[in-house]
């Protein structure tokens, strides 16, 4: 965003949720309240447009929130915004090689963003882009939608999608949705490609490097090692150590 040069504000989703997570677990009232809080917070900035990082959030805004509430700003995905501004970025620092794309199923199935991620990959220098067998309107889910109640189905769907990626011969599987990225990253060691977010790939091409600690911690799968590595952050955290350990175990060791 700084390199592109537009004036912007960042609204963290930990404090402001679109309500989708609450609806996922059946709490309709709380989901509606969170939606209203988010819209009010965004409106306080008087923005011309809002870029949504999460595909689920964009789907919620486009299909449910905007038609039912008085929304005075445009909404678009961050891939759409980034694709339109790639010419402003210094893209010359890395040879990303051959990549394939796992798009966000909500974005594609609802039609809210079917081209943004592809336009980004097509504009990256020294990148060869190969489509998977299932892509576009024929794409398939990473499996995470079934993870809470049907974990075996989730694992099977994820395996089939990763095999689809492997058949392209790509060196990188590029993801859009953060949940898809987390789901695939845990299986990276079983394949000949690495799992990379599209934003990480663009940043690397600009010479910006940021470690994917979620992937690292999942591949480690060791509580003591994770605690040691995150010690400085834990010291500054407002949460009790018992709660931190509980979340680490659920997220990285489960």
N, C-alpha and C positions, 0 to 999 in steps of 0.2 A: 504493500500500500504506500509506503514512504517513497519507494522508487517510482511508482506511477504518478504520485504527486497530488492526488485529489484530497480534499479536506474530508476527514472522517472521524468518527467516534467509534469506540469498541464497547459493546454491551455483552458482558460475559453471561453465558447460558446457565452457569451454576446458580446465579442469582435470578435470572429471568428465563423461564422455560416456556415453550410454545404450548405446553399442556399435553403434547402427544404421549409422553411417557406415562402420565396419569391415566389417560384414556386406554393405553395398552393394558393396564392392570384393572380397568373397569371403574376407576374413580372419576366419573363424568363431572360431578360437581367441582372437584378440585381442579380438574383439567380445564374447565371453563373459567374458573377464577384465575388460574395462571395465565391463560390466554389474554384476559382483560388486563392483567397487570403488565404483561409484556407490551401490548399495544400502547398502553398509556405511557410506559417508559420510553418507547421508541418515539412516540409523538412529541415527547418533551424536547427532543433534539430538533424538531421541525425539519426532518430530512427530505431531500428530493427522492432518494432511493435508499432501499435497505438491501444489503447483500447478505444472503442467508448461507451459512456454512453447511448446515445440515440439510440433506435432501428431504427428510421427513418434515422439517420445519417449512421448507418451501412448498411442499405438497399441502400442508395444513393451511398455509396462508392463501395459496392460489385456489384451492378447491373448497375451503370451508370458512376461513376467517374473513377474507376480503369480500365474499358475496354476502356475508351476514353482519358485518360491522362497517362503520364509517371509516375507511382507511384512506388517508390523504397522502400516501406515498407509494411509489412503485416498489415492487419486490422482485428480486432476481437472485439466481444462485451465484455463489462466488465464482464457479467455473465460467458462467456467462460473462460476468464482469471482467474476469482475468483474460478470457479469450479476446475480448474487445480491446484490451489494453496491452497485449503482449509486445506490440511495437515500441512501447516505452521502456522496456526492460533490457538490460545488458545481458543477452543470452549467448555466452560464448565460452563457458568455463569447463565444460565436461562433454564427453562422448557417451551419451546414455545408451547407445546400442539399439537392440531390438526390444520393443515393448509391445505388450498387449493390454487391453483395457477391460476391467470389470466395472461396468457402469452401475449406478444406483438404480435398483429396480423400480422404486417409487417414482423417480424422476422420469424414467423411460415409459413405464406403463401408463402414467397419467399425462405424459406429454409436456410436463413443465420444463424439462431440460433434457433434450435428447442429443444435442450437438456440442454443448459447451466443452466438456472434457476432450472430445475428439479434436475440436478446433485448437485447443491448447497443445495437444501432442503433435498436430500437424505443423505447428509454428515453431516447435523446438528444433534447434540445429542438431545435425548428426544423430537423428532418431529415425529408426525404421519401425513403422507401426503395422502390426498384424492383428487383424480381427480374429476373435475366437469363433468357433463354429456357431455358438449361440450368442447373438448380439443384437442391438437395436430392439425392435419390438419382440424379437425372439429370445431376448436375454433371459437368464435365470437368476434366482436369488442366491445369496451366499449361504443361506440356511439359518441365519441368525433369528429370523422370525419365529422359528420353532424351538429355539434353544431352551426356553423356560419350561415348557411342558412336554416337548417331544425331542429330547436331546439326541436320541439315536437317529431320528429323521434329519435333524440338523446336521449331524456328522456325515450322513450319506449324501445330502445335497451339497455340502461343502466339498466333499471328496470329488464328486462328479464335476463340480465347477473347476476345481484345481487341476483335474485331469484334462479338462477342456483347454485350460491355459497352457498346460505342459505340451499339448499337441501342436501349439503354434511355434514352439522352439524359441520363444522369447526369453530374453535374459532378465526382464522385469515384468512383473504383474502390477499394473498401475491401478490403484483404487481411487474412488471418489468419496464414498461414505466412510466415516471414521469407524463405524461398527463393522463394516465389511473388512476394512483394513485390519482391525483387531482379530476378527475371526480367521482370516487367512494367514496372518503373521505367525500365529501359533503353530502352523503346519509347514512353515517355510523350509525347515531343515530336511523335509522329506522330498523336496523338489529341486530342480536345477535352476530355478529362478528366484530372485528376491522380490519381496512384496514392498511396494513403495507408494505412498500417497502422491497424487498428482502435484500437490503443493510442494512437497519435499523435492520432487523431481525438478520443478521449475526453480526452486531455491538453489539447488545444487548447480544448475546451469548458470545461475547468477554468481556462484561462488559463495553462497550462504549454506552453512552446514549446521544441522540441528539433529542431535541423536534421537532416535526413536526408542525412548526408554520403555514404553509399553512392550514393544516387541522384545527388547533385551531382557526385561524381567520375566516375561512369559517363557522365553527360551531358557533362562536360568532355572526357574522353578525352585528357587532356594530362598527360604525366608531370611536366614541370617545374612546371606550375601546381599539381598535387596535392602535390608535394614541398614547395613553398613554403607552401601552406595548412596542411599537417600538420607543419611544421617543429618546432614546440614539442613535439609528441607524439613525434616521431622522436628528438629529443634525449634524452628520458626513457626511450626504449625499450631493452630488453635485447638486441635483435636487431641484427645487423650491417647496415649500410646497403645492402650488396649484396643481402642477403636481402630487405630491405624493398622495394627497387626491383623485384626479381624478382616478389614477390607483387603489387605494384601493377600491373605489366605484365600478369600473368596474370588479375588480377581486374577491372581497370578499362579495360585497353586491348586485351584479347583479342577 
